[in-house]
Amino acid sequence: MQLVEAKRWWSLGLALLLALALAQRSDVRLELKAFRVLVVEEQGRRVERLEAALEAKPGELLEYQLSALNTSNSPLRQVALVIPIPPGTAYQQGSAQPLRLGQALVAPEFSFDGGRTYGQPPLKRKVRVVEGGKEVEKEVEVKPEEYTHVRWILPQMEAKQTVLLRLRVVVR
């Protein structure tokens, strides 16, 4: 893939992320940021640094951070926060971490079908294959790089509370 194509896919992906993230709830203010993950040597140790991602090349690791603020004066219940995986990128397994809210731990859910269904890994899908001359239906595991969306459903979001969600993708 040429650099121009990678930039185009990344730009389209970011636009998609913003459009879908901002369409959630009017009483939740969302801010999505994209960062390039850099590994640098610092005093003989390898450390990660984040820098604003204005463009991306194939093979680069990006981190998306979604900040959500409950702007209302009341708690909100069952708040679904979704980060779509941009086209031209692949989800990095294990990068979407559970969110601790008080005593509750909210695990991320994943989708491979454009956000129609969600579940916990390992995700499975049915495919039709030909075996011994007959068409049969088999269940296969979906690879993390095939995920299209990641979602956290917060049981309650307190008034004026802010949460920060993160995930990483590799640019294809």
Helices and strands as residue ranges (DSSP letters): H 3-22, E 28-42, E 45-52, E 61-70, E 76-84, E 89-91, E 99-101, E 104-106, E 109-111, E 124-131, E 134-141, G 144-146, E 149-157, E 162-171
